[in-house]
Amino acid sequence: MLAFSSVENMGIITLGFGIGGPIALYGSMLHSIIHAYGKSLLFLISGNILSVYKTKRIDRVNNLIKTMPINSVILICGVLVITGIPPFPSFFSEYNILAASIKNGHYLVCGIYALCLLIVFAGFLKVFINMIFSDDKDFNTRSEKDKENIIPLIIIFFIIIILSFFSRYEIASLINKAILIINPMQ
């Protein structure tokens, strides 16, 4: 699931570069930054889940809210980050690409892009709600005994929070400088 999501997010980044212009380029670069942290967070959580559930099959992982409560709360936040829910930067990056496609007259691209974002969000929501909240009577033991596996999650999530709420202007400045390097005519 996360690998397919990475392909989808690389498509979003590529679409922004393809649409062109400063708004879309900004969206693509912001998306690549937040995607790197959000996906790292989700992969670390999936490693924790694998160590407890001993399976890579999503349909065999459930009731995370009871078995791994800290991981499941951070997983919910990670899914919100990666699917582009406000107030996380991934929302603004996806919005910038959407706005640039309208501004540049790519209405069909805009419609397809928006539809794909909704489909991906619905798919992620269905899968992760089942993993976190569906009940399994066979596996109800609380399993978050390894605190050293939680610390990296908290650090990465803290970085995402800083990127989301406290350093928007600094990141915007860096991205705008990078855009001038990529596209000096803007």
C-alpha positions as a LaTeX table, in Angstrom:
\begin{tabular}{lrrr}
\hline
Residue & $x$ (\AA) & $y$ (\AA) & $z$ (\AA) \\
\hline
Met1 & 0.00 & 0.00 & 0.00 \\
Leu2 & 2.77 & 2.44 & 0.90 \\
Ala3 & 4.69 & 1.60 & $-2.28$ \\
Phe4 & 1.62 & 2.35 & $-4.40$ \\
Ser5 & 1.19 & 5.57 & $-2.47$ \\
Ser6 & 4.79 & 6.52 & $-3.26$ \\
Val7 & 4.08 & 6.05 & $-6.96$ \\
Glu8 & 0.97 & 8.24 & $-6.61$ \\
Asn9 & 2.92 & 10.95 & $-4.81$ \\
Met10 & 5.72 & 10.90 & $-7.39$ \\
Gly11 & 2.96 & 11.36 & $-9.97$ \\
Ile12 & 1.72 & 14.43 & $-8.09$ \\
Ile13 & 5.23 & 15.87 & $-8.01$ \\
Thr14 & 5.76 & 15.13 & $-11.71$ \\
Leu15 & 2.38 & 16.63 & $-12.60$ \\
Gly16 & 3.37 & 19.86 & $-10.88$ \\
Phe17 & 6.61 & 20.03 & $-12.84$ \\
Gly18 & 4.70 & 19.22 & $-16.04$ \\
Ile19 & 2.13 & 21.97 & $-15.48$ \\
Gly20 & 4.96 & 24.39 & $-14.87$ \\
Gly21 & 4.97 & 27.91 & $-13.55$ \\
Pro22 & 6.01 & 29.10 & $-10.12$ \\
Ile23 & 2.84 & 27.96 & $-8.33$ \\
Ala24 & 3.01 & 24.38 & $-9.61$ \\
Leu25 & 6.78 & 24.17 & $-9.11$ \\
Tyr26 & 6.36 & 25.42 & $-5.55$ \\
Gly27 & 3.67 & 22.78 & $-4.98$ \\
Ser28 & 5.87 & 20.01 & $-6.36$ \\
Met29 & 8.88 & 20.95 & $-4.27$ \\
Leu30 & 6.83 & 21.36 & $-1.09$ \\
His31 & 5.17 & 18.02 & $-1.79$ \\
Ser32 & 8.51 & 16.25 & $-2.18$ \\
Ile33 & 9.71 & 17.62 & 1.18 \\
Ile34 & 6.62 & 16.71 & 3.18 \\
His35 & 6.25 & 13.38 & 1.38 \\
Ala36 & 9.76 & 12.38 & 2.43 \\
Tyr37 & 8.97 & 12.90 & 6.10 \\
Gly38 & 5.41 & 11.58 & 5.99 \\
Lys39 & 6.34 & 8.41 & 4.14 \\
Ser40 & 9.34 & 7.82 & 6.43 \\
Leu41 & 6.96 & 8.02 & 9.38 \\
Leu42 & 4.57 & 5.50 & 7.82 \\
Phe43 & 7.35 & 3.07 & 6.92 \\
Leu44 & 8.70 & 3.14 & 10.49 \\
Ile45 & 5.21 & 2.46 & 11.82 \\
Ser46 & 4.78 & $-0.41$ & 9.36 \\
Gly47 & 8.02 & $-1.90$ & 10.71 \\
Asn48 & 6.64 & $-1.71$ & 14.24 \\
Ile49 & 3.41 & $-3.35$ & 13.07 \\
Leu50 & 5.36 & $-6.09$ & 11.28 \\
Ser51 & 7.35 & $-6.84$ & 14.43 \\
Val52 & 4.16 & $-7.30$ & 16.46 \\
Tyr53 & 1.77 & $-8.91$ & 13.96 \\
Lys54 & 4.43 & $-10.94$ & 12.06 \\
Thr55 & 2.68 & $-10.35$ & 8.72 \\
Lys56 & 2.87 & $-7.98$ & 5.77 \\
Arg57 & $-0.77$ & $-8.60$ & 4.87 \\
Ile58 & $-2.91$ & $-5.57$ & 5.61 \\
Asp59 & $-6.06$ & $-7.65$ & 6.04 \\
Arg60 & $-4.43$ & $-9.50$ & 8.96 \\
Val61 & $-3.61$ & $-6.33$ & 10.86 \\
Asn62 & $-6.47$ & $-4.90$ & 12.90 \\
Asn63 & $-7.43$ & $-3.47$ & 16.26 \\
Leu64 & $-4.26$ & $-1.35$ & 16.34 \\
Ile65 & $-5.92$ & 1.21 & 18.60 \\
Lys66 & $-5.95$ & $-1.43$ & 21.38 \\
Thr67 & $-2.80$ & $-3.38$ & 20.59 \\
Met68 & $-0.52$ & $-0.47$ & 19.62 \\
Pro69 & $-2.24$ & 2.77 & 20.74 \\
Ile70 & 0.72 & 5.15 & 20.35 \\
Asn71 & 1.60 & 3.74 & 16.94 \\
Ser72 & $-2.03$ & 3.95 & 15.83 \\
Val73 & $-2.41$ & 7.61 & 16.84 \\
Ile74 & 0.78 & 8.51 & 14.98 \\
Leu75 & $-0.38$ & 6.32 & 12.06 \\
Ile76 & $-3.61$ & 8.33 & 11.84 \\
Cys77 & $-1.60$ & 11.56 & 11.77 \\
Gly78 & 0.80 & 10.12 & 9.17 \\
Val79 & $-2.09$ & 9.10 & 6.93 \\
Leu80 & $-3.55$ & 12.61 & 7.22 \\
Val81 & $-0.15$ & 14.06 & 6.28 \\
Ile82 & 0.38 & 11.78 & 3.29 \\
Thr83 & $-3.17$ & 12.15 & 1.92 \\
Gly84 & $-3.08$ & 15.93 & 1.96 \\
Ile85 & $-5.49$ & 16.90 & 4.70 \\
Pro86 & $-5.35$ & 20.49 & 6.01 \\
Pro87 & $-3.45$ & 21.95 & 7.85 \\
Phe88 & $-0.51$ & 19.82 & 6.70 \\
Pro89 & 1.76 & 21.12 & 3.90 \\
Ser90 & 0.76 & 18.25 & 1.61 \\
Phe91 & $-2.69$ & 19.85 & 1.35 \\
Phe92 & $-1.17$ & 23.15 & 0.25 \\
Ser93 & 1.19 & 21.46 & $-2.19$ \\
Glu94 & $-1.68$ & 19.55 & $-3.81$ \\
Tyr95 & $-3.81$ & 22.69 & $-3.81$ \\
Asn96 & $-1.04$ & 24.72 & $-5.48$ \\
Ile97 & $-0.73$ & 22.15 & $-8.26$ \\
Leu98 & $-4.52$ & 22.15 & $-8.67$ \\
Ala99 & $-4.64$ & 25.96 & $-8.75$ \\
Ala100 & $-1.79$ & 26.12 & $-11.27$ \\
Ser101 & $-3.57$ & 23.66 & $-13.56$ \\
Ile102 & $-6.65$ & 25.91 & $-13.53$ \\
Lys103 & $-4.57$ & 29.06 & $-13.99$ \\
Asn104 & $-2.78$ & 27.52 & $-16.98$ \\
Gly105 & $-6.06$ & 26.36 & $-18.56$ \\
His106 & $-5.56$ & 22.63 & $-18.00$ \\
Tyr107 & $-9.15$ & 22.02 & $-16.90$ \\
Leu108 & $-9.30$ & 18.34 & $-17.86$ \\
Val109 & $-6.02$ & 17.67 & $-16.06$ \\
Cys110 & $-7.40$ & 19.52 & $-13.04$ \\
Gly111 & $-10.57$ & 17.41 & $-13.01$ \\
Ile112 & $-8.73$ & 14.11 & $-13.39$ \\
Tyr113 & $-6.19$ & 15.14 & $-10.75$ \\
Ala114 & $-8.91$ & 16.11 & $-8.25$ \\
Leu115 & $-10.81$ & 12.87 & $-8.89$ \\
Cys116 & $-7.65$ & 10.80 & $-8.40$ \\
Leu117 & $-6.89$ & 12.60 & $-5.13$ \\
Leu118 & $-10.38$ & 11.77 & $-3.85$ \\
Ile119 & $-10.10$ & 8.11 & $-4.89$ \\
Val120 & $-6.71$ & 7.72 & $-3.22$ \\
Phe121 & $-7.97$ & 9.42 & $-0.05$ \\
Ala122 & $-11.02$ & 7.12 & 0.09 \\
Gly123 & $-8.83$ & 4.04 & $-0.43$ \\
Phe124 & $-6.37$ & 5.06 & 2.26 \\
Leu125 & $-9.19$ & 5.88 & 4.65 \\
Lys126 & $-10.88$ & 2.50 & 4.16 \\
Val127 & $-7.70$ & 0.48 & 4.61 \\
Phe128 & $-6.35$ & 2.36 & 7.61 \\
Ile129 & $-9.69$ & 2.62 & 9.42 \\
Asn130 & $-9.96$ & $-1.17$ & 9.16 \\
Met131 & $-6.40$ & $-1.62$ & 10.44 \\
Ile132 & $-6.86$ & 0.73 & 13.37 \\
Phe133 & $-10.43$ & 0.18 & 14.52 \\
Ser134 & $-11.71$ & $-3.21$ & 13.33 \\
Asp135 & $-11.91$ & $-5.68$ & 16.17 \\
Asp136 & $-10.09$ & $-9.01$ & 16.24 \\
Lys137 & $-10.77$ & $-11.30$ & 19.16 \\
Asp138 & $-7.64$ & $-13.38$ & 18.43 \\
Phe139 & $-5.15$ & $-10.55$ & 18.86 \\
Asn140 & $-5.98$ & $-8.19$ & 21.70 \\
Thr141 & $-2.71$ & $-8.05$ & 23.62 \\
Arg142 & $-1.20$ & $-4.62$ & 24.05 \\
Ser143 & 2.21 & $-4.79$ & 22.38 \\
Glu144 & 3.96 & $-1.43$ & 22.64 \\
Lys145 & 6.71 & $-2.51$ & 24.96 \\
Asp146 & 9.66 & $-1.21$ & 22.94 \\
Lys147 & 9.93 & 2.50 & 23.69 \\
Glu148 & 12.99 & 2.80 & 21.44 \\
Asn149 & 10.68 & 2.05 & 18.49 \\
Ile150 & 8.36 & 4.92 & 19.45 \\
Ile151 & 11.04 & 7.61 & 19.81 \\
Pro152 & 11.88 & 7.86 & 16.06 \\
Leu153 & 8.16 & 8.17 & 15.28 \\
Ile154 & 7.80 & 11.05 & 17.69 \\
Ile155 & 10.91 & 12.78 & 16.32 \\
Ile156 & 9.72 & 12.56 & 12.70 \\
Phe157 & 6.21 & 13.64 & 13.64 \\
Phe158 & 7.69 & 16.58 & 15.56 \\
Ile159 & 9.63 & 17.57 & 12.40 \\
Ile160 & 6.39 & 17.39 & 10.40 \\
Ile161 & 4.66 & 19.62 & 12.96 \\
Ile162 & 7.52 & 22.14 & 12.75 \\
Leu163 & 7.32 & 22.08 & 8.94 \\
Ser164 & 3.55 & 22.44 & 9.08 \\
Phe165 & 3.11 & 25.21 & 11.60 \\
Phe166 & 6.33 & 26.93 & 12.58 \\
Ser167 & 8.61 & 27.21 & 9.58 \\
Arg168 & 6.35 & 27.93 & 6.61 \\
Tyr169 & 8.13 & 31.16 & 5.68 \\
Glu170 & 11.58 & 29.62 & 5.91 \\
Ile171 & 10.56 & 26.67 & 3.75 \\
Ala172 & 8.82 & 28.97 & 1.27 \\
Ser173 & 12.00 & 31.03 & 1.00 \\
Leu174 & 14.13 & 27.94 & 0.35 \\
Ile175 & 11.69 & 26.56 & $-2.21$ \\
Asn176 & 11.47 & 29.90 & $-4.02$ \\
Lys177 & 15.28 & 30.00 & $-4.26$ \\
Ala178 & 15.25 & 26.47 & $-5.68$ \\
Ile179 & 12.58 & 27.47 & $-8.22$ \\
Leu180 & 14.82 & 30.30 & $-9.41$ \\
Ile181 & 17.59 & 27.77 & $-9.98$ \\
Ile182 & 15.30 & 25.37 & $-11.86$ \\
Asn183 & 13.45 & 28.02 & $-13.82$ \\
Pro184 & 15.42 & 31.30 & $-13.81$ \\
Met185 & 12.92 & 32.99 & $-16.16$ \\
Gln186 & 10.24 & 33.11 & $-13.44$ \\
\hline
\end{tabular}
